[in-house]
Amino acid sequence: MRSNDQAVQRGAAELAAVRREGRPLYWSVAIFSFFVNLLMLTGPLYMLNVYDRVLGSRSLETLVHQKPYELRLKSAAVIAIRVGGSRICANQRIPKYS
């Protein structure tokens, strides 16, 4: 009975140490996730702009001028996901998927 209690205490201490060690990773994942989700709003915001400005005025020029901004923001989101994912994998020694 006594050895079982010691094993439970040792396991609890080990788990607490692992959680403490991984705490910075949790914060970096949360911040990274916030910014990626913010960048993912570019599609809906672009569509709102198209419906509001382009369809209302029937101006193809406005649509042509707005498209590069949307493409830049989407490519920034993709780059952020790839760079952040590879850094997290490198820090945790997880095999990286291409």
C-alpha positions, 0 to 999 in steps of 0.5 A: 500500500505504501509503495503504491502511494509513493508511485502515485506521488512520484507520477504526480510530481513527474506530470507537474514537471512536464506541464511546467516545462511545456508552459511556454509552448502552450503560450506560443501556440495560443498566440500563434493560433490567435494571429493565424485565425485573425489572418483567416478572416481575410476571406470573409472580409474580402467577400464583404468588400466585394458585395459592398463595393463591387456589386453595388457599383458594378465596377470591375476595376475595384475588384481588380484592385482589391484582389492583390491585397487579399492574396497577400494576406492569404499568403501571409497566413500560409507562411505563418502556419508553415513557419510556426508549425516547423518551429514547434516541431523542431522544439518538440522533436516531432517529425515534420510533415511536408 
